[in-house]
Amino acid sequence: MQTSIAVSHWRSLAIACLGVSAWLLPYTAETCAAQVPRSRLVWFGTYTNEGTGAGGIYVSRFDPITGQLTAPKLAATTENPSFLALHPTLPVLYAVSEMAANKSQILAWRIDEATGQLALANQQASAGAGPCYLSVDRSGRVVLAANYGSGSVVCLGLNNDGSLRPVVPGSPGGFLQHAGSSLHKQRQAGPHAHSIDAASEGRFAVACDLGLDQILIHALDPAAATLKLHRAVAVQPGAGPRHFALHPNSRFGYAINELDLTVTAFAWDAQAGTLAHLQTLSTLPAHVADRTGFSTAEIVVHPAGKYLYASNRGHDSIAIYTIDKTSGKLTFVGVEPIHGKSPRHFVIDPSGAFLLAAGQTSDTISLFKIDQATGGLVFTGPVLKVPTPVCICFYPSP
């Protein structure tokens, strides 16, 4: 039996400012700062493999004025919830369970808005191995997920209460298997879908496949919960595209390439569903010669659209770029140490004032104040201790 969930006026307004999806319309940090509530719930996804000490999804409260976080508490016990996403209008949190093919799941959790505790609504098979990423389309009709291990992407329809429907079979259907390989013998012997996000008011979905050195644009039908390949865009061989971030003006998009430590800027045609290469820049200063064991991870455009940030693992830093508002091209500013290790994920808080970075191997969440005039990051300290954090997800709180 489905549960009807009322959404109050302030909550709708706060979600609009939150930018749960990267495809929302532009807004200024100052506008949203004036509209957000005093504190927000924030969840941390983890890896729960033996030896990590993690139990599942953790919750804390974030003060958007001071940037302070409360001590984390376990909100839900589940295996390897390595990526999280929110429904745009309902109090529902989605998580992957990044496991082998026969155990991989997508889970829907109902949110207790007073405490941040999570109650399982339902779950569905991810139809592949190692789901590492998921997102929700802006209309709240589908969840999109990437199966890294098996190199496939899936689309799951949502019920009116936010619970998950199974993947639609057939062609077109809710499952697409990528195929091929690229240069890196260990990392690119086959497809490895690493992310997928809705774009163009839900008409397309943009997926990065690290194994293929391709960004695949799929036609998306949210009503039918189906995907169909629209076109594939190649990046430089051996780059390994991982995640994609659309600019708030929906004219530009940026891919972070895990293997060669670069960011690629594109012009995005929202009507045609096409990407045109603009430039590719390093995520590290030129003087960093020894990059052995380094890789990149997350990429985020500041909600005001002026700055772009990318994380470096091994170097353990956040790269900072300015964005030319006319051309969409980037200028490398520099890097800021994260005061932790292996920043697999980071987020900018909904007001645009703070950046939170998850140190996967240091068990830390580091907080930075964003200089609105330059995009620079100022470490505020101290770090918050969370076991093996690999994803951070904000929510508006009463």
C-alpha positions, 0 to 999 in steps of 0.5 A: 500500500502506497503512502501519501506524503505531503510536502510543505511550501518551505520544503519545496522551496528548500529543495529548489535551492538544494540542487539535489540534481545537477540539472537545476536552474541557476541561482545565487549562493546569497539567495539560497543562504537566505532561504535555507533552514538553520540546520540540515540533515546530511548522510554519509555513505560508506564501504562496510567491507570487513575491517572498515568498521563501518555499519552502513549509512550515517547521519549528522546535522549541518549548521549552514551558518557556522559549518559545524557538524554534529557527531555522526550516528548510524541511520541504517544498517546496510552493505556497501552503501557507496552512493546516495541520492535524494528524491526531489520532492519526497522524504526518500533517500536512495542508496546502492548496495555495491556488491557482486551481481547476485547481491547488488541492490538499489534501495529506497529509504524513508526519512524520519525528518526529525532524526534522519533515521532511515526505514527501508521502503523497498529494494530492487536488483540493480541488474548488474555487478557493483553498482557505484552511482545513482541519481534521480531525474528532476521530475522524480519519476526514475532512478538511474544507476551505473553498474561498474563491475558489469559495465551496464546502466539501468533505469528504475521507475518510481511509484507515487510514494517514491518506492522502486519499481523493477527494471523494465525488460526488453528493448527499449527497456530499463537496462543497457549493456555497454560493450568494448574496451580501451588502452589500460590493460587492467582498468579498461579491458571491458566496459565500466559504467561509472555514473549516469545523470538525467539532462535536458528536462529528463529527455537524455541521460549522460553516462560516463564509462571508464572502461570505454573512454566514452561518454554515452548519451542515452535517450531517456523516457521517464514515463516508461522508465526506458533508455536507448542509446542516442550517441557516444562521445569519445575522450582521449584514449586512456583517460577513463571518464568517471563523473560528469557535471552540468553547468547550471546554465545547461550550456556546458558540461565537465567530465572528470577523467580518473586515469589520466588526472584531467578534466574535459570541458564540453559545450552541451546542446540540450535540444540535440543531446550532443557534446562538443569538446572545448578543452582538457586540463590537468587536475594537478599543478605542472610541478607534480611530476610523480603521479604514481598511484594517483587518480581523480574521483569527483567533480562539482560545479559551484551552484553560482556557476563561477567555479569548478572543483575536482578531487585528486586521490593520492595527491589528496587535494581538491583542484580549483578552476574558474569558469568563463561564463561566455565560453565555458572554458576553465582556468586552473587556479590551484589545489587545496589539500583535503586534510585527509586521504583519498577524497572519493567524494565531496559536496558543496552545501546548498547555500554554496558557502562550504565544501565538505570532502570525504577522506575514504582511507582517513575516515574523515570529513573535512570542511572548507569555507568557500571564498565567494570572490575567488573560489578558493577553499579555506580549511575550517577544521577540525575534521569529523570522524566517519568510518570509510566515508565515500559519499555525502548527501544533504537534505533540508531539515525542519 
